[in-house]
Amino acid sequence: MRPLLARLTVALLLLVPPSVLGFGKMSSVSTSPSSVVASSSRDAGLFIETPLIPSSELTKLCNRPVYLKLDTLQASGSFKDRGMAHLCETFKTQKGTKKLISSSGGNAGLACATVGPKLGMEVSVIVPESTKPIVVNKLKSLGADVTIHGKNWNAADELARKRVEEDAEAEYVSPYDHQLLWTGHSTVVDEIVQQLPGVGNTPAMIIASVGGGGLICGILEGLERHGNMTSTVVAAETEGAASFGKSFVSGKKIRLESIDSIATSLGALEVTDVALDRARAHQVKGGVVKAAMCTDAEAVEACVRFAADCRILVEPACGAALASLYSDRLRKDVLDGLGEGPIIVEVCGGSGVNIDLLSLWKKEYLEKE
């Protein structure tokens, strides 16, 4: 276990009762249909069951229980390990895949570079020019072959697909647009249901950041698997990368002209159609889907406040989800009309952050004269 992860895990174990953390509960429900989802990749240690901890600060702000699902503790630093593990492990067992070519603004590539070698796979990642140096260096340290190409993820993706066409041994890995990814991500709902204390184990709301739409596809899939739970789902984005929010509000798919946001890992010019389709289907079944679009400053402020509250660093893409509750402006709309029950914030993490970057963002966005 990595030293930082080990220290964080020990700290959580000391501070939070095991009944809240929910460690080991997945193995105790082996007869449940949800326990078999991505079970082989979980059993192989390709992703972990992450803690669900109460947030006293957000609970006070919302006047109801708020829990944090800490997927930032996954090995690569984000929730992406879930879907990537399920996809890559399936590719290996069903296709015998030995080489992966991924396009990514950062976190999906890091997940691919983390999971792939554990399965004996060679990994190449094409990243856009907007990718932070810290992410590029981490990719290289994991042994991935890295190519920097294009102004945004879409341009990088075009090159990745071209290279796959030219290499008969390679398999293309999308950062968000594949059913196996969505199913892997859906395991977060299985864990939440098992870890929540109280009767019913049903969250009133789940808040998650949206880039290309892979995570929200997984969350909606997980809710459906658990008896079509009608929890409110909040899709959080920054205003300069709101491909889902702008499409969902307008009722038609919108392709952004460019990504104008500090949250570069949310940088897909358009969201997958499936995310919009599943969001509408969730509403038809009695659920609610809300789009929450924050400013870059609100995302950074949420990262800073979260670091102070929980002593954990996350990048602004994750800060968008946290801003839905930390921001006075957004919190009122997010909570409007919400029924009884706890709120879950998916702390999706991200590796494009360190103390120096957070300090720089704080100075740039929060300390302007």
N, C-alpha and C positions, 0 to 999 in steps of 0.2 A: 504494500500500500504506500502511495506517495506520502512523504512527511506531512505536507499541508493537509491532505485529506485525512490522514490519521489523526492529526491534532483536532481538526474540526469535528470528526466523528466522536472522538473521546469527549470533547467539550459538550457536544449535544447529548451524549449518553449521561453525563453528569448532571446536566441542567434539566432534562426533560424525562418524565416517566416513560418507561418502556411501553406502556399501554397507549401512549400518544404517538410515540415514534413508530410503532407497528412493526418492528423488526421481527422477521420470522413468520409473520402471519400468512404470507402467501403460501408457504409450504404446508401450513395447517389446513388449507382449504383445497386440497388436491382434488376433491370431488366436484368442485365448482367448475362450470364451463370456462370461466375467465382464467382459471389457473393454467390452462393448457396453451394460452395465447403466447406465442414466442417463447415457450418454455425451454426449448432446446438451446436457444441463444442465451437465455438467462442462466440455465444450468451450466453452460460452458463459461460463465463469468464474463460474457461480452458486454453486459450492462448490469447495473445493480438496482436493487430496491432502495429508493431514496427516502430519507426521513420526511415526515409531515409534522411540522412544529407550530405551536401557537405563536402568534405575533401580538404581544401586549400593546404595542404602539398602534398598530392598525386596528386592533380590536377597540381601542379607546376612540379612535377617529370615526369608526363606523358604527359604534354602539351595538356591536354584535360580534360573535366569534369569527376571527380571521385566522386562517392557517396558511403556512408557507410550504409548498412542495418543493424541496430543495434539489432540483435536478442539476443545479450547478455543481453538485458533488459527483456527477458521472465522471468517468476517467478522462474524457476529452475536455471536460469543462462545461458541457451542455446536455440538454435532453436528447440531442441528435443521436447519441449512442443507442438509444432504444430502437429507433427505426433502422438505423444503419446496421446494427447487430442482426436484426431479423432478416433484412434484405441480403446482407453479405453471406450469412450462414446458409440461407436458402439457396443462393447462387452456387455456393460450394457444393452443397449436398445434392442439388437437383441438376446442376449443369457442369459441375467440376471446374468452375471458374478459378483461374489462377491470377488474373490481372484485372484491376479495376481502374477506370478512368473517370474522375469526378470533376464537376464544375462547382465552384463554391466561393461565396464571399468570405468564408472563414470557417464557421463552426461545423458545417456538414463535411467539409474537407478534412477537418481535424478528427471528426468522428470516423470517417472512412480510413484515415491514416492510423487511427488508434485500433480499430477493429480488424481491418484487413490483415495486417501482419500476424495477428493472433491466429488467423485462419490460414497462414502461409501464403497470403496473396500479395502480389506486387501492386503498389498504389501510385498513381499519377494524379495530380490535382492541378486544374487550370483555374487561376484566380484573377479577378479584374484588378486594374491598376489602383482602385480605391481601397484594396485590402491593406490593413495595417501591417507594418513591418513585423510587429510582435507575433502576428498570426503566421506570416510567411516563415519566420524563423522557427516557430514551433512545428510547422509542417515539415520543414527540412530536418529538424531534430528527430522527428518520428520516422525518418527514412523515406519520406515521400519524394517523388520527383515533382518539382514545382515549376509551373510556367505562368508568368504574369502576362495577361493579354486582355486588351479592351478596356473601355471606360466603365463598363458596368458588367453585372453578372451575365446578362443576356449575351453579350459579345463573347465572354469566356465560355459560355455554354455551347455556342456555335462551334468553337474550336474543339471542345471536348468531344462533341458528337462526330465531328469530322475525323478525329483521330481514331475513334472507335470503329468507324467505317473502314479505315485503312488498316486495322489490326484485327485479324480474325480471332485472336486469342483473348481480346479484351472485352469487358462488359461495361456498358455505360451505367453510371451511378448518378441519378438526379439528386439534388439536395433536398427536394421536397415533393416531387410529383411521381409517386409510385405507390401502388396499393400495399406493397410489403412494408414500405416506410410508415404508412398511415397505421397499419395494424400494429407495428412495433411501438409506435408512439401511443397507441390506445392503451397500452399497459399502464400508463400513468393513472388512468381512471380506475383500473382494477385495484391498484394500490391505495388510492384515495378512499375507495369504498371500504377496504379492509382496515385502514388506519384511522378513519374518523371515529371519535368516541361518540357514545350516545346511541339512541334508538334510531333505526332506519338507515344510518350511514349514508344519508343523501345530502349532498351540498346544495345550498340554494343557488350558488353561483360559482363558476370557474372562470378565472381571468387568465388569458394567455396572450402572449405577443404573436403577431402574425407577420410573416414575410411572404414566402410563396404559398403558404397555406398548409404545409404538411402537418404541423402540430395541431391546428384546429380541426383538420380532417380526422386525425387520430382521436382527439377528445370527443368529437361528435360520434365517431364509431364506437368508442368505449361506452358512452352514455346509452347508445342504442342497444348495445350488447347487454347492458344491465337493466333490461326491461323498459327501454325507451324513457329513461329518466328525463324529466322536463326541467332540469336545472337551467338557469340563465347562463349563457356563455357570452363572455365579453371578449371581443377581438380587439386587441390593443396594438396601435401602430403610432409612429411619429407622422406628423402631417406631410413631411417630404417623402415618405415612402408608403403612403396609405393606398396601396393597390386594392386591398380587400375592402377597406372602409368606403372609399369613393365608389367602388363598384356596387357594394351592398346597399348603400344609401340611395344611389341613383336607379337601382333596379336593373342595370345592365353592366356588362363587363367593360371596364375602362383600363386601357393601357397607358401607363404614365410615360410622359416624354423623357423624363430623367429622374434620377434619385437625388434629392436635395435634402440630405439629412445626415446627422452625425451617426445615426444607426445604420451603418453600411451593411450589416449582416441581415437587415430587413430589405435589402436592395433588389427585389425582383420587380421588374417593370409591370408585370401582371400576375395576378394570383391564379392558381389552378382553378379550372371550372368546377372541380369536384368540391372545393371548399364552399363556393357559393351555392351549389346544388344541395349539399348536406346542411348548410345553414338554413336554407328555405325549408327543407324537409323537417328539420328539427322544430321549426315554428309551426308547421302543419300539424305536428304531433302534440302541440301544446306547449312547447318550449319557447324560450325567448333568446334571441341573439342581438347583441348590441355592438356597435362599432364605437370604439373610444380612440380618438386621435389627439395625441398630445404634441406640444411643441418640443423641440430639441432641449430647450432649457428645462422643461418639466421632466423630461426623461433623465437628464443629468442630475437634477435636484433629487429625483427619486433614488438614483444610484448612490448619491452622497448620503442621504438620510438612511437608506438601507444599510450602508456600510457602518454608519454610526450606531444604528439599532442592533444589527446582527453581526457586525465585524466580518462581513463577507463582501467581496468585490464582485460586481456584475457589470456587464457592458450596457450601453444605452438601449440596445434592442430589448434587453430584459427590463431595463428601466421603464420602458413604455408600459408594460403590464403593471409594474409597481406604481407608476404615476397615476393609474386609474383610481387608486385609493389615496395616495399621498397628496395629490393635487386637490385643493378645495374646489376648483372649477369643475374638474371631471367627476369627483366623487359624488356630488349631488345628482348628476344625471345617471351615473352608473347604478346608484342605489335606489333610484326612483322606481316605485312600484314593486320592489323586490319582496317576495314572501319570506316566511320564517326559515331559519336554517343558517348554517355557517357559510362563509365565503372562503374559497380556495384561490390562492395566487400561485400560478405555476412559475416558479423562479427558474427560468430556463437557462440562466447563466451566461455563458459566453467567455471565450478565452482572449478576446481582444481588449483586455483591460489590465492595468497594473496601478500601483499607487501613484506613479508619476503621471500617467495618463488621466487618472481621475482628478488629480490636483490641477492639471492643465485644463480639463473640461470645466471644472468648478470656477477657475479664474476667468475663462473665456465666456461662460454662459451665465454665471451667477454673481460675479463680482464686477460687472460692468458699471461704469459711472453713469 
